[in-house]
Amino acid sequence: MIPLLILGLLIQNPGAHGYELLNLMGKRHYKYIVNFTKGSFYYNLQQLEKKGFIEQIQQMSSINNREVNTYKITSLGLEEFDKLMTKYGTKSEYVNLQFYGALLFAEEIDKNKLLELIQSQIEQTEAKIALLDEYLANSKELPGKIEYFRRMNENSRSHHLVNLNWFKKLKADIEKAVE
């Protein structure tokens, strides 16, 4: 999915530097959509260029008179973007929290350790909700314009709230059973 993100960002930000695109992915919290690292981002950027989906534009910086590399999407890249939009836009998968895998063996570990694990999930989920709240507080949907990324984050927040309530109830039930 990283190629889709890069191509989409280049459509929105033609002439951006690689680090600008990576910064946007971080700032927009794309890590909640796809796992990526700096290395995987730059690898995908190189592969997109190698395949002719993007091209590098070299220019001189007016600030320090150094060569600067920016990118733009090609017509072949626009076709690939359309293909990737169809590919990922038609997929629907189960939510896969790794915690669920660990929970399969909850009876096999000390209850206090299990409570620590659940508390960790509570704290991580609260942190995600706080990030989403921050984004939502600083973005507005303009009349007559649908802000899809905002709506995705609203939906993500709702899912995290459901998980948070479930984690808290599970923790309370385990604490009650331990007493």
Secondary structure, DSSP 4 states (H G I P E B T S, - for coil): -HHHHHHHHHHHSTTB-HHHHHHHHHHTTGGGTS---HHHHHHHHHHHHHTTSEEEEEEE-TTT--EEEEEEE-HHHHHHHHHHHHHHHT-------HHHHHHTTGGGS-HHHHHHHHHHHHHHHHHHHHHHHHHHHT--PPTT---HHHHHHHHHHHHHHHHHHHHHHHHHHHHHHH-
